[in-house]
Amino acid sequence: MSATSIDATSLKSWERWIYGGLGAMAPLAVVGATTDTVAVFSTITLVVALAWGVKCVILFAIGGFVAFLHKTEADTWKCFVIGISAPALITTGLSGTAARINAPASSAEISLFSRAYAAPNPETDAVAKRIKVVPIAGLKEGVAEQIKRGLFGVDPPISLVVVSAEASESAARTVAAAVALYSECPTVTRNFKVANPIIYSDSQSRRFVVVVQFSDRNEAGAYSRMLDRATPTRDAAPAVLFTTQAKANQALLSRIADYPPWDDAIVDSLSKARETCKA
């Protein structure tokens, strides 16, 4: 009789699924108001939205299934709490991982070399030819990155040192080759690893932007100051865009007109700085 009484008062299977599923999705409200607000919703795309929706469905299914297993449960609130606890570790883990990846990296103080110059060292054609030239759309997220951002709220920080914006590909290659050769200088490489410059072409403005990309904003700032010291004829230090993977394309596009080209004097001064630091 007691078993029959319990069965009569317990919730139906679909009710336990609903309350448990809603409980499982409750932590998303917290994550959505914190991590996901910037990483997911500030630069929303169809793929990101679909991935975020898949995450909701998965959490709902987990919470609903666990609540469904409590066949004798008659309290709706308890089913809701059961749903919260079921995927809580998953939600917390995803939020913590996203927070670590999305947080700007920190690094120790980086020493800068003193300003000194020597005989110029011309850039070789081989170095100029190996520089990548890609459409500026290449900075956009791929499908895999959008899915990852929607599911896990991951939008890694990116720092772009914008060296110059040239009117022709050949001029951009000359500048990029000078920067690449300079970056091989032992004084630079002993502080941090510098990636090869990339030339982003924009068909609308017909500009070719020379960019060096960093994941650490402190290293990007230090490298910009190094270039500034090595090229004293510049009016200002190379700009540094502190952005994220999802916003990098638009951040660079919106400011192309602000970046001046280099002249021969700037290229020569960078070559002199490279020869000096090699000595």
N, C-alpha and C positions, 0 to 999 in steps of 0.2 A: 504493500500500500504506500509506503514511504517513497519508493522509487517512482510509482505512478504519479504521486503528488508532485514530486520534483519535476518530472517530465511535463506535467500539465502547466507548471508555472514558468518553466524555462523559456528563454527566447527562441524564436524560430531560427533556423540556420541562416537564412538570408539577412535577418536582423543582426545576428552576431557579426556577419561579414561586413555589413554597413557600418556599425558602430566601431568595430575593430579597425576597419579601413580608414575611417575618418580620424581615429586616434593616431594611426600611423602617419597620416599626412599632417597632423598638427605641428610637429617640429619644423615642417617646411615654411610655416608662417614666420617662425623666428629666423630661419636661414634666409628666407626671402626678404626680410626687413633688414638684414645685415649684409652678409657676404654676397648674395645673389643680386641685391639692388644695384651694385656697381658692376660686378663681374658678368651678370647675365642680362638684366633688364635695361641697362643703360645703352647697350648696343645690341638690340634684339634683331634676330633674323628668323626666317621660317625654320631653318634647320635647328637653330638653338631652341626655339620655342617647342618644336617637336621633341627634341631630346629632353627638355625639361618636363614635358608632358609624359614621356615614357618613364621618367624617374617617379613622377606622381603615381602612375599606374602600378609600378613595381612595389612602391611602399604601401599602396592601398592593398595590393594582393597579399603582401607579407602579413600586414596587420590583420586583415580580414581572415586569412587562413589560421593564424594563431588563435584568434577569438573564436573561430568556428570549431576548433578542437575542444574548447571548453563547453561541451554539450549541455551541461547542467546549469550553466550560468543564466541567472534570471535578471541580473541588474545591468541596465544599459550603461551606467557610469563605469562599472567594473570592466565591461567589454571595451569601452573607450580607452580606459587606462591600460588594459592589456594590449590594445592596439598601439598605444604610445610606446610602451616598453619593448615591443617586439623588434622594431627596426631602429630603436634609439641609438644603438651602438653604430649602426651603419650610417645614420644621418650625422651623428657627432663626428665620426671618423672622416666622412666626406667634407664636412664643414672645416675641420681642423686642417686637413690636407690642402684644401683650397686656400685657407688663410695663410698657410706657410708659403705656398707657391705664389700667391698674389702679392705677398708683402715685399716691399723693396728690400733688396739684399744690402747688407752692411759689410763694410770692409775696413781694415786698419788704415791709418793715415799713410798716404803714398807720397814718397819723396819725388820732387821734380828736378830735372837737370838744369844747370845754370845756362844762361844765354851765351853762346859762343859760336863762332862761325869759322869755316875754313874754305878751301878751294871747292868749287862746285863739282858735283858728280852727276852727270846727265842720266836721266832715266832711260832704260833700255826699251826697245820695241817689244821684246819678249814679255816684260812685266806688264806693259800696257795692254797687250793682246790677251793676257790671261784674266783680266778684270771682267767680271760678269756685268752684262748690260741687260736688264730685265724691265718690262713694263712696270709702272708704279703699282698696278693692280696686283703685282706679285707680293706686295705687303699684306694683302687681305688674307683673312683666315681661310684655310681649306675646309672642306666638309668635315674631315676628321677632327680638326680643332674646334669647329662649331659644336659638334656632337659632344666632345669632351667638356666644353664650357657649359652646355645645357645640362648635362648629366651631373657634373661634379662641381660646377661653379668655378672652374679654373680659367683665369685670364692672366697669364704671366706678364710681369712688367718688362718693358723694353725701353732702352735708352738709345736714341739715335743721335750720333754726332754728325751734324750736317756740315760738311766741309765747304761745298760750294754748289752753285747751280749754273751750269754752263749752257751756252747756246748751241753747241755742236757736240757730237759724240767724240770726235777726235780730241777736242779740248778737255772734255771730261775724262777721257782715258789718260791724257797727259797728267792731269791733276791727281787722278786716282793712283797712277803709277808712282808719282812722287810721294804720296802718302803711304803707299804699300812699302816702298823702299825705306822710308823713314821709320815705319813701324817695326822693321826688322832690326833696328838699332838696339844694341845690348842694354842701353840705359832705359829704353822703353820696355823691352820684353822681360827684364828682370823684375819689374813691378807688377805686371799683369799681362795676360795673353790678349793680343789685339787681332781681331779677325780681319781678313782682307776687305778692302773697300768694295762696295757694290754701287753700281750706277743705275739709278732708277729713272727711266724715261717717261715723260708725260707728254702725250700727243697733243693735249689741249693747249698747254703753255709753250710747247716745243722746247722744253728745258730738260737738261740731263743733270740730275742731282747726285752728287758724290756723297755717299753715306758710309759711316763705320758704325756697326751695331754692337751694343753691349747689353748684357743682362743685369749688370751691376751699375747702378746710377752713379756711385762714387767713382768708379773706374772711368765711366764716360766723362764725368766732369773733370777728372784729373787729366785725361787724354786731351780734352778740348783745351785745357790750359797749357799743356805741352805744345800743342800745335800753335797756340797763340804766341808762346815765347819763341818758338822756332821761326815764326813768320811775322816779324815786327812791323812790316809795311801794311799789314791788314788794319782796317779801321776798327774791327771788333773781333773778339774770340769766336771761333766756330760755334754755332748754336747747338744746344743740346735739347732734344725733345724727350721729356720724360713721359712716356705713354704706356699703353699696354698692347698686347698682341691684337686685340679686337679693334683698337682705335688707331693703330699706327698709320694705316693707309690714309685715313681722313686727316690725321694730325699733320702729316707731311704735305698732303695736297693743299691744305688750307693756307700754308705759309711759303709755298715755293717762290712767290714774288718777293719775299723778304730776303732771300739768300743771294748775295752778290757773287759774281764769278771771280776767278783768280786771274792775275796777270803774270807775265814772265818773271817779274821781280819776286813775287811770292813763291813761285816754284823754285827759283834759284836759291832763295834764302832757306827753303826747306832742305834742299840738297846740301847746302853748306852746313846746316845743323847736323845732318846725318853724317857727313864726313868727320865733323868734330867729335861727335859722340862715339864714333867707331875707333877713334885714335886712343 
